[in-house]
């Protein structure tokens, strides 16, 4: 009887230990850092920013082990972050091979452009109808500032952080137009479809820095015209500009068999993105 109780006691202890370890694993991805931020959220934001800044190029292989070491956290929050980024279309995975920054196909780029044009042209029409006098002046000022920032990009070609800030301001400018449309559902749709994020990613990957003179100021004037048709036409032309250039430059990326080859070339050239590796499933 005693030995039986002893056996049951041992089984109970082992179950407690297993449950404890399971809880630790589950809570690892939701553990907070010193600032109170979720580790998985911090990993997501860091990796996403590195992709959008060009520090991680499209096609770069993402090693969970190296990411975890560099960001000083366990595998689980890294895995959660990569899952979120894959859901958003910024990274892609293959079984037994690994994860990399997603290489868009020509159809991906065209689809995103069509969706963006449909959503933002409608936002432009509504903006032209609903914008106030004070908001017109604010939009014109933001447009002039944005044009100046893009002009400065040609003088600072190697400053990735400055370019990141310019793209951030650009996205905020277009989201402001969506806000001025006074249609919350339309604004949410633009955010949900990630069209401005993909435009940012494709421009970075294609290294597209130059734009026509007063590119955004011209758009702002159309939006402030009070004519929905004028605003619609200007927004469509604005979005279509440079599409052929992006398609041409990104056509050189190998979308099928470059998982390991690209990484070998990185190592050969001495590039250390901090995450690129040829580890299967890492």
GUKOL-208687 format. One record per residue (C-alpha): residue in one letter; y, z, x. Coordinates in steps of 0.02 Angstrom, whole numbers, plus 50000, padded with zeros to 5 digits. Layout:
% residues N
aYZX ...
This chain:
% residues 282
x500005000050000 x501195004750141 x500854988650234 x501144979050074 x502834987450051 x503234984050232 x502834965650210 x503914964750052 x505304973550144 x505234960950286 x505264946450162 x506754954150075 x507674956250240 x507334938150289 x507994932250120 x509584942350144 x509814934950318 x509534917250253 x510754919850110 x512024926950230 x511874911950345 x512004900250195 x513604908750138 x514334907050313 x513934888550315 x514664885550141 x516254895250181 x516504887150351 x517394872250274 x518534883250169 x518924895950305 x520764898250342 x521604896850510 x522944908950570 x524274900450463 x523214901850305 x522814883150299 x521074877050256 x520174870850412 x519524855450322 x521294851550261 x521984853550436 x520644842150507 x520954829350370 x522834829050401 x522644828050590 x521384813750587 x522364804450452 x523984805950551 x523134799550708 x522484784350613 x524184780550536 x525104783250701 x523944771050790 x523244784450907 x521584780150825 x521444761350803 x520444752650669 x518654751450730 x518764767050839 x517164777150827 x517394795150769 x516264807950850 x516094823950749 x515634833450906 x517194827951001 x518314830450850 x517644848050824 x517914852251007 x519674844951012 x520224853050848 x519344869350892 x518284870750735 x516474868650678 x515624852650620 x515734856850435 x517634855650409 x517624839850515 x516264832550404 x517214837250246 x518794829250316 x517894813050360 x517114812450186 x518854813450108 x519504799850224 x518004788850182 x518334791249996 x520124785650026 x519544770350122 x520234774950292 x518554777550379 x516804770750353 x515054777050395 x513344769550426 x511714779250422 x511024783450595 x512514774950678 x514054785250644 x515814784750576 x517304774350627 x519064770150572 x518784756950439 x519034738750484 x519754730150330 x519084713450276 x520224699250224 x519754703050043 x520214721450066 x521954716650126 x522234703749988 x521604715649852 x522734729649911 x524214717749915 x523884711449739 x523724729249670 x525294734749761 x526284719949695 x525714723149516 x526174741549523 x527784740649622 x528494725549531 x528344735349369 x529154750349454 x530574738849509 x530854732549331 x530924750249261 x532004756149405 x533294742549370 x533354748149188 x533444766949217 x534364769949381 x536014779449369 x537634775649462 x537384790349581 x535574785349613 x536104767549654 x537214773749795 x535834785049861 x534584770649859 x535784758949949 x536094772250083 x534224775050108 x533924756350121 x535274754150254 x534564768750352 x532804761450342 x533404744550404 x534244753050552 x532644762550592 x531604746650593 x532884738550706 x532674753150827 x530784750450827 x531004734750931 x531924745051063 x530604758851066 x528974748851067 x527934762351151 x528514777251048 x527084779750923 x527804795850853 x529474787550814 x528574773150730 x527564785850630 x529184793750568 x529874776650521 x528324772450419 x528424789550336 x530224786150286 x529724768850225 x528384776050112 x529604788950045 x530844775050006 x529574765649901 x528984781549815 x530804785149772 x530874768349682 x529324773549584 x530184789949537 x531734780749479 x530634770549362 x530504786549257 x528654783549226 x527584797649300 x525964788549261 x526514773349361 x527024784349507 x525314792849504 x524454775949501 x525394770349657 x524864786349745 x523064785549683 x522804767449737 x523454771649912 x524344754749919 x525774761250027 x524564769950145 x523544753950166 x525134743850194 x525604756350330 x523874755150409 x523834736150407 x525584734750480 x525094746850620 x523474737750656 x524364720850660 x525774728350765 x527054721450642 x528724729150689 x530054716050655 x530784712350484 x532164701150417 x533944707450432 x534414719450291 x532644718050222 x532724734150121 x534574733050084 x534274716349997 x532904724249894 x534004739049849 x535384727549787 x534154718849672 x533544735649606 x535344740849573 x535774724649483 x535264731149312 x534224715349286 x532334718849275 x531884700849314 x532964700449471 x532184716949528 x530414710749491 x530674694549588 x531424703549738 x530024716349746 x528674703049740 x529494693349882 x529714709549979 x527864714049965 x527224696550004 x528254695150162 x527184695950319 x525494695350231 x524944679650323 x525414687550490 x524384703150452 x522884692650398 x522994681950554 x523064696550674 x521704706750591 x520544691850579 x520084694750762 x519244711450725 x517354711250718 x516894719850555 x515004719750577 x514304723150749 x515694731450848 x515174749550819 x514524752350994 x515314737451083 x517094743051044 x516734760351110 x515994753551271 x517564743251296 x518624758851269 x517664768251403 x517734753351520 x519624752451501 x519794771051528 x520444774451352 x520044791551286 x520564792751104 x519774810051100 x518514804750970 x517784787951017 x515964789051063 x514364779651043 x513394794550977 x512274790450831 x512684801050681 x513824812250785 
